[in-house]
Amino acid sequence: MARKISLRQFQEHLAARLSSAARGQAAAGLLGVQAGSRLWLLNLSDSGEIIPSPHLAPVPLTKPWFAGIANIRGSLYSVADLSAFLGGDPTPYNANVRLLLVGTRYGSNAALLVNRSLGLKNLETLTPAEPDASLPVWGRECYTDGDGRTWHKLNLKELLADPDFMQIGA
C-alpha cells in the first residue's frame, strides 16, 4: 500500500524538486524508455509528457514507421514508432505502450511511440560505453548500468532535425 502524505507535504516536496531543477541540480535525471529491444535515456527537460497511447489515426502514403496522428487535448501530434524507425519490429499495442510527446520544446508537435516507460535513471549510476556506430548521430552515445544493460542516450534536438525522421512520405 502506498504511503499516505498530506497535500501540503506533497506540494512542499514538489516545490523543492522544481526549485532544484530550476537551479540545475536535477541535470543527472534521465527518463528511461524501451523501444523495441533497445533501452533509451532522454533528458527530463527534453522528454515532455508521457501518456498511454491514445487512438492513432492512420495517415496514407507514409513510411511504415509513421504510426499516425494523435489528438492530445485538442492538439494534433505526429507519431513515429521509434523501434520501426530504427529498422526494428513495429511496437505492439498493449497496456505498456506509451506515447512520449517530445517536440513541444522545439516547436514541433512530434511524439514517439515506445514499448514502455522505465522510470527515472541517474546518470551517476551509469558507466559511459563505446558509442554505437550502427545508430544515427542522435543515438550513438551509450552507457552501461550495473546489470550490464546498454542504454542509448537519445538527443531529441538532433532527432527532430534529422531529415530522415522529418520525411514521412512514402
KOLNUPA-838190 format. One record per residue (C-alpha): x negated, y negated, z; residue in one letter. Coordinates in pm, whole numbers, plus 32768, in hexadecimal, padded with zeros to 4 digits. Each point is the difference from the previous one (the first is absolute). Layout:
N
<atom><x>X</x><y>Y</y><z>Z</z><resn>a</resn></atom>
...
//
This chain:
170
<atom><x>8000</x><y>8000</y><z>8000</z><resn>m</resn></atom>
<atom><x>7F7D</x><y>7EA7</y><z>7FA8</z><resn>a</resn></atom>
<atom><x>7F90</x><y>7F1A</y><z>8118</z><resn>r</resn></atom>
<atom><x>8102</x><y>7EEE</y><z>803C</z><resn>k</resn></atom>
<atom><x>7F8B</x><y>7E98</y><z>8014</z><resn>i</resn></atom>
<atom><x>80C0</x><y>7EC0</y><z>8027</z><resn>s</resn></atom>
<atom><x>803C</x><y>7F15</y><z>7EE0</z><resn>l</resn></atom>
<atom><x>7F25</x><y>7F01</y><z>80AF</z><resn>r</resn></atom>
<atom><x>7EDB</x><y>80F7</y><z>8016</z><resn>q</resn></atom>
<atom><x>802B</x><y>805B</y><z>7E93</z><resn>f</resn></atom>
<atom><x>8003</x><y>7E91</y><z>7F95</z><resn>q</resn></atom>
<atom><x>7ECA</x><y>7FB4</y><z>80D1</z><resn>e</resn></atom>
<atom><x>7F49</x><y>812C</y><z>7F6B</z><resn>h</resn></atom>
<atom><x>8068</x><y>7F9E</y><z>7E9E</z><resn>l</resn></atom>
<atom><x>7F97</x><y>7E94</y><z>8039</z><resn>a</resn></atom>
<atom><x>7EAB</x><y>8072</y><z>807E</z><resn>a</resn></atom>
<atom><x>7FCD</x><y>80E2</y><z>7ECF</z><resn>r</resn></atom>
<atom><x>8066</x><y>7EED</y><z>7F0E</z><resn>l</resn></atom>
<atom><x>7F1A</x><y>7F0B</y><z>80B0</z><resn>s</resn></atom>
<atom><x>7ED7</x><y>80ED</y><z>7FED</z><resn>s</resn></atom>
<atom><x>804A</x><y>8044</y><z>7E91</z><resn>a</resn></atom>
<atom><x>8004</x><y>7E8B</y><z>7FBA</z><resn>a</resn></atom>
<atom><x>7EA7</x><y>7FE5</y><z>80A2</z><resn>r</resn></atom>
<atom><x>7F80</x><y>811B</y><z>7F22</z><resn>g</resn></atom>
<atom><x>7FDA</x><y>80FE</y><z>8118</z><resn>q</resn></atom>
<atom><x>80DB</x><y>8100</y><z>7F4E</z><resn>a</resn></atom>
<atom><x>7F1F</x><y>800E</y><z>7ECF</z><resn>a</resn></atom>
<atom><x>7FA1</x><y>8167</y><z>8050</z><resn>a</resn></atom>
<atom><x>8169</x><y>8074</y><z>7FE4</z><resn>g</resn></atom>
<atom><x>805C</x><y>80B8</y><z>7EC4</z><resn>l</resn></atom>
<atom><x>8139</x><y>80AD</y><z>7F8B</z><resn>l</resn></atom>
<atom><x>7FD7</x><y>816C</y><z>7F9B</z><resn>g</resn></atom>
<atom><x>80D9</x><y>8098</y><z>7EEF</z><resn>v</resn></atom>
<atom><x>7FF9</x><y>813D</y><z>7F32</z><resn>q</resn></atom>
<atom><x>8032</x><y>7FF9</y><z>7E87</z><resn>a</resn></atom>
<atom><x>7FED</x><y>8158</y><z>7F66</z><resn>g</resn></atom>
<atom><x>7ED8</x><y>80B4</y><z>809C</z><resn>s</resn></atom>
<atom><x>7F3E</x><y>7EBF</y><z>804C</z><resn>r</resn></atom>
<atom><x>8000</x><y>7F39</y><z>8142</z><resn>l</resn></atom>
<atom><x>7FFA</x><y>7E86</y><z>7FDD</z><resn>w</resn></atom>
<atom><x>7FB2</x><y>7EDB</y><z>80E4</z><resn>l</resn></atom>
<atom><x>8093</x><y>7EA6</y><z>7FC9</z><resn>l</resn></atom>
<atom><x>7FB7</x><y>7EBF</y><z>80BB</z><resn>n</resn></atom>
<atom><x>812A</x><y>7FAA</y><z>80DA</z><resn>l</resn></atom>
<atom><x>7FFE</x><y>7E9E</y><z>7F79</z><resn>s</resn></atom>
<atom><x>802B</x><y>8089</y><z>7E9E</z><resn>d</resn></atom>
<atom><x>80E2</x><y>8127</y><z>8040</z><resn>s</resn></atom>
<atom><x>814E</x><y>7F51</y><z>8022</z><resn>g</resn></atom>
<atom><x>8136</x><y>80B9</y><z>806D</z><resn>e</resn></atom>
<atom><x>8031</x><y>817A</y><z>8005</z><resn>i</resn></atom>
<atom><x>8160</x><y>8083</y><z>7FC9</z><resn>i</resn></atom>
<atom><x>80A4</x><y>814E</y><z>7FB4</z><resn>p</resn></atom>
<atom><x>8020</x><y>8020</y><z>7E8A</z><resn>s</resn></atom>
<atom><x>814A</x><y>7F6C</y><z>7F89</z><resn>p</resn></atom>
<atom><x>80B1</x><y>8060</y><z>7EC0</z><resn>h</resn></atom>
<atom><x>7F1E</x><y>7FAE</y><z>7ED8</z><resn>l</resn></atom>
<atom><x>8098</x><y>7F93</y><z>7EB8</z><resn>a</resn></atom>
<atom><x>7F41</x><y>80A4</y><z>7EE1</z><resn>p</resn></atom>
<atom><x>7F71</x><y>7F22</y><z>7EF2</z><resn>v</resn></atom>
<atom><x>7FF4</x><y>8091</y><z>7EA0</z><resn>p</resn></atom>
<atom><x>7EC9</x><y>7FF4</y><z>7F26</z><resn>l</resn></atom>
<atom><x>7F0E</x><y>7FE5</y><z>8124</z><resn>t</resn></atom>
<atom><x>7ED5</x><y>80D2</y><z>805F</z><resn>k</resn></atom>
<atom><x>8047</x><y>813E</y><z>80CA</z><resn>p</resn></atom>
<atom><x>7F63</x><y>7F6E</y><z>813B</z><resn>w</resn></atom>
<atom><x>80F1</x><y>7EDA</y><z>8004</z><resn>f</resn></atom>
<atom><x>810C</x><y>807A</y><z>80F2</z><resn>a</resn></atom>
<atom><x>80FD</x><y>7EED</y><z>7FB9</z><resn>g</resn></atom>
<atom><x>8097</x><y>7EC7</y><z>8096</z><resn>i</resn></atom>
<atom><x>8076</x><y>7FE1</y><z>8169</z><resn>a</resn></atom>
<atom><x>80EE</x><y>7EFE</y><z>808F</z><resn>n</resn></atom>
<atom><x>7F79</x><y>7FA1</y><z>8156</z><resn>i</resn></atom>
<atom><x>80E1</x><y>7F07</y><z>80B4</z><resn>r</resn></atom>
<atom><x>8060</x><y>7F58</y><z>7EB9</z><resn>g</resn></atom>
<atom><x>7EA1</x><y>7FF3</y><z>7F69</z><resn>s</resn></atom>
<atom><x>7F93</x><y>80E8</y><z>7EE8</z><resn>l</resn></atom>
<atom><x>7EB7</x><y>80BC</y><z>8028</z><resn>y</resn></atom>
<atom><x>7F47</x><y>80C2</y><z>7EF5</z><resn>s</resn></atom>
<atom><x>7F9E</x><y>8150</y><z>8094</z><resn>v</resn></atom>
<atom><x>7ECB</x><y>80C3</y><z>7F98</z><resn>a</resn></atom>
<atom><x>7FC3</x><y>8165</y><z>8073</z><resn>d</resn></atom>
<atom><x>7E98</x><y>7FE4</y><z>807D</z><resn>l</resn></atom>
<atom><x>7FB9</x><y>8175</y><z>7FE5</z><resn>s</resn></atom>
<atom><x>8082</x><y>8016</y><z>7E9A</z><resn>a</resn></atom>
<atom><x>7F4B</x><y>7EBD</y><z>7FA1</z><resn>f</resn></atom>
<atom><x>7EB9</x><y>80A7</y><z>8065</z><resn>l</resn></atom>
<atom><x>804E</x><y>8132</y><z>7F2C</z><resn>g</resn></atom>
<atom><x>8088</x><y>80D9</y><z>8119</z><resn>g</resn></atom>
<atom><x>8152</x><y>80A0</y><z>802F</z><resn>d</resn></atom>
<atom><x>812F</x><y>7F1B</y><z>801C</z><resn>p</resn></atom>
<atom><x>8069</x><y>7FB7</y><z>8164</z><resn>t</resn></atom>
<atom><x>8117</x><y>80EE</y><z>8065</z><resn>p</resn></atom>
<atom><x>8135</x><y>7F5D</y><z>8095</z><resn>y</resn></atom>
<atom><x>8032</x><y>8073</y><z>8166</z><resn>n</resn></atom>
<atom><x>8036</x><y>7F6A</y><z>8159</z><resn>a</resn></atom>
<atom><x>7E90</x><y>7F9A</y><z>8022</z><resn>n</resn></atom>
<atom><x>7FE6</x><y>7F32</y><z>7EBF</z><resn>v</resn></atom>
<atom><x>7FC0</x><y>7E90</y><z>803D</z><resn>r</resn></atom>
<atom><x>8003</x><y>7EC7</y><z>7F31</z><resn>l</resn></atom>
<atom><x>7EE4</x><y>7F12</y><z>804E</z><resn>l</resn></atom>
<atom><x>804E</x><y>7E9A</y><z>7F98</z><resn>l</resn></atom>
<atom><x>7EA8</x><y>7F81</y><z>7FA2</z><resn>v</resn></atom>
<atom><x>800E</x><y>7EDE</y><z>7F0E</z><resn>g</resn></atom>
<atom><x>80B7</x><y>7EF2</y><z>80C4</z><resn>t</resn></atom>
<atom><x>7EC1</x><y>7F67</y><z>808B</z><resn>r</resn></atom>
<atom><x>7F78</x><y>7FE4</y><z>7E9E</z><resn>y</resn></atom>
<atom><x>813D</x><y>7F78</y><z>7F5F</z><resn>g</resn></atom>
<atom><x>8077</x><y>814A</y><z>7F6C</z><resn>s</resn></atom>
<atom><x>812B</x><y>80D6</y><z>805B</z><resn>n</resn></atom>
<atom><x>7F42</x><y>8145</y><z>7FE5</z><resn>a</resn></atom>
<atom><x>802A</x><y>8139</y><z>80D0</z><resn>a</resn></atom>
<atom><x>7F48</x><y>814A</y><z>801B</z><resn>l</resn></atom>
<atom><x>80AE</x><y>814D</y><z>802F</z><resn>l</resn></atom>
<atom><x>7F39</x><y>80DA</y><z>80F2</z><resn>v</resn></atom>
<atom><x>8037</x><y>815A</y><z>8094</z><resn>n</resn></atom>
<atom><x>7FFC</x><y>7F82</y><z>8165</z><resn>r</resn></atom>
<atom><x>7F81</x><y>7EFD</y><z>80F1</z><resn>s</resn></atom>
<atom><x>7EF3</x><y>8079</y><z>80F1</z><resn>l</resn></atom>
<atom><x>7FFC</x><y>7EDD</y><z>80F2</z><resn>g</resn></atom>
<atom><x>7EF1</x><y>7F12</y><z>806B</z><resn>l</resn></atom>
<atom><x>7E90</x><y>8056</y><z>7FE5</z><resn>k</resn></atom>
<atom><x>7EDA</x><y>7F4D</y><z>809D</z><resn>n</resn></atom>
<atom><x>7EDA</x><y>7FC7</y><z>7F16</z><resn>l</resn></atom>
<atom><x>7F12</x><y>801E</y><z>8129</z><resn>e</resn></atom>
<atom><x>805A</x><y>8171</y><z>8022</z><resn>t</resn></atom>
<atom><x>7FAB</x><y>804B</y><z>7E94</z><resn>l</resn></atom>
<atom><x>7EAD</x><y>803D</y><z>7F60</z><resn>t</resn></atom>
<atom><x>7FAD</x><y>7F62</y><z>7EAD</z><resn>p</resn></atom>
<atom><x>7FDC</x><y>8105</y><z>7EEE</z><resn>a</resn></atom>
<atom><x>7F7B</x><y>8004</y><z>7E9C</z><resn>e</resn></atom>
<atom><x>80DF</x><y>7F3D</y><z>7F0E</z><resn>p</resn></atom>
<atom><x>80E6</x><y>80D6</y><z>7F2A</z><resn>d</resn></atom>
<atom><x>7F94</x><y>7FB3</y><z>7E99</z><resn>a</resn></atom>
<atom><x>8129</x><y>80C5</y><z>7F76</z><resn>s</resn></atom>
<atom><x>80ED</x><y>7EEA</y><z>806F</z><resn>l</resn></atom>
<atom><x>802B</x><y>7E9F</y><z>7F7B</z><resn>p</resn></atom>
<atom><x>7F3A</x><y>7EEF</y><z>80B0</z><resn>v</resn></atom>
<atom><x>812C</x><y>7FAA</y><z>80DF</z><resn>w</resn></atom>
<atom><x>7FF7</x><y>8159</y><z>80A5</z><resn>g</resn></atom>
<atom><x>7E94</x><y>806B</y><z>800B</z><resn>r</resn></atom>
<atom><x>7FAA</x><y>7F97</y><z>8164</z><resn>e</resn></atom>
<atom><x>8010</x><y>8137</y><z>80DE</z><resn>c</resn></atom>
<atom><x>7FF1</x><y>805C</y><z>816E</z><resn>y</resn></atom>
<atom><x>7FFE</x><y>8147</y><z>80C0</z><resn>t</resn></atom>
<atom><x>80C0</x><y>8039</y><z>8143</z><resn>d</resn></atom>
<atom><x>7FA4</x><y>80DE</y><z>8128</z><resn>g</resn></atom>
<atom><x>80B5</x><y>8128</y><z>7F5F</z><resn>d</resn></atom>
<atom><x>7F30</x><y>7FE6</y><z>7EC1</z><resn>g</resn></atom>
<atom><x>811C</x><y>7F75</y><z>7F2C</z><resn>r</resn></atom>
<atom><x>7FAD</x><y>7F00</y><z>7EF4</z><resn>t</resn></atom>
<atom><x>80BE</x><y>7EB7</y><z>8000</z><resn>w</resn></atom>
<atom><x>7FFB</x><y>7F17</y><z>7ED3</z><resn>h</resn></atom>
<atom><x>8022</x><y>7E8C</y><z>8043</z><resn>k</resn></atom>
<atom><x>80FB</x><y>7F62</y><z>7F13</z><resn>l</resn></atom>
<atom><x>7FB1</x><y>7E9D</y><z>7F96</z><resn>n</resn></atom>
<atom><x>815C</x><y>7F80</y><z>7FAB</z><resn>l</resn></atom>
<atom><x>7F8E</x><y>7EBA</y><z>7F65</z><resn>k</resn></atom>
<atom><x>7F29</x><y>80BE</y><z>7F05</z><resn>e</resn></atom>
<atom><x>8111</x><y>8103</y><z>7FC2</z><resn>l</resn></atom>
<atom><x>80FE</x><y>7EF0</y><z>7FAF</z><resn>l</resn></atom>
<atom><x>7F04</x><y>7F63</y><z>7F0F</z><resn>a</resn></atom>
<atom><x>7FB5</x><y>814D</y><z>7F54</z><resn>d</resn></atom>
<atom><x>807E</x><y>7FEB</y><z>7E95</z><resn>p</resn></atom>
<atom><x>8057</x><y>8174</y><z>8002</z><resn>d</resn></atom>
<atom><x>80DC</x><y>7FD2</y><z>8133</z><resn>f</resn></atom>
<atom><x>80AE</x><y>7ECD</y><z>7F74</z><resn>m</resn></atom>
<atom><x>8047</x><y>809E</y><z>7EAC</z><resn>q</resn></atom>
<atom><x>8131</x><y>80DE</y><z>803F</z><resn>i</resn></atom>
<atom><x>807C</x><y>801E</y><z>7E99</z><resn>g</resn></atom>
<atom><x>7FDF</x><y>8158</y><z>7F67</z><resn>a</resn></atom>
//
